[in-house]
Amino acid sequence: MGQEEYQELSSFLRRFSRRFKLLQGIEGICLTAICAVLLFGAGIGNTTSLPPLIAQVEFAKEDVQRVVPLIVAIGQGTYAFAPAAFGALRALSPAEATLVFAAAAIVQALAIAAFLAGRPRNRSELRPRVKTQ
């Protein structure tokens, strides 16, 4: 990891520790609500900071400028339409949560499959990176 990645990680950890200190002394439903807000906030932060870092590691330098906007656009589209899709499934399901949990499990299984399918089988499949100075 380079200097920028360490700075990003340390910034995230500082924000997380400050938020965690806020939780001391809070109980019950308020604690649950605060934890939900913190988890949501951590997700939003990772949505904007992680794609460039991942793209720099996984793709050649000339591809990064196209990959990052594509990753962010797919993420934003998913965040925009996923609640409506899950809400429609919940409304259609006779046992409210059954279809929602099934759909969430399918989405997770597809994400795992995409991750495994994208991994190179051996080192020879890795694209060489050209370092320019």
Buried (B, 14 or more C-beta within 10 A) or exposed (E): EEEEEEEBEEEBEEBBEEBEEEEEEEEEEEEEEBBEEBEEEBEEBEBEBBBBBBBBEEBEEEEBEEBBEEBBEEBEEEEEEEEEEBEEBBEEBEEEEEBBBEBBEEBEEEEEEEEEEEEEEEEEEEEEEEEEE
